[in-house]
């Protein structure tokens, strides 16, 4: 981008872009984690009768030892862990999104007051808004 942006605009643009990337990355990992969580959940659901038999064995004080039991229990613990991480990550993502949006709105205010260092009439701002739009950052709507 060869626009003569003011220092504050440049700084704030960089920050908004950085936050945008951060949110996008977290969102992607959240999708991945949801996928893993779903798979583990489906597994536990498919073999729910085995889980029930483990539970009744514990209840009746019987010792049910098998290799598959260990595996099943690991899956169940993994499922619970992914749910827990998802819960926490969603909260963090919400905060990051809010932070991003605040910076984006601040940038909109900035570009309306002190945008570029051009002396004459120019269309830097138009170009800039389009450029940012390509990056997925909307600077038109508050
Ligand atoms: Zn300009």
Boltz pocket constraint, residues with backbone or C-beta under 6 A from the ligand:
constraints:
  - pocket:
      binder: B
      contacts: [[A, 4], [A, 116], [A, 117], [A, 118], [A, 120], [A, 122], [A, 123], [A, 124], [A, 125]]
      max_distance: 6.0
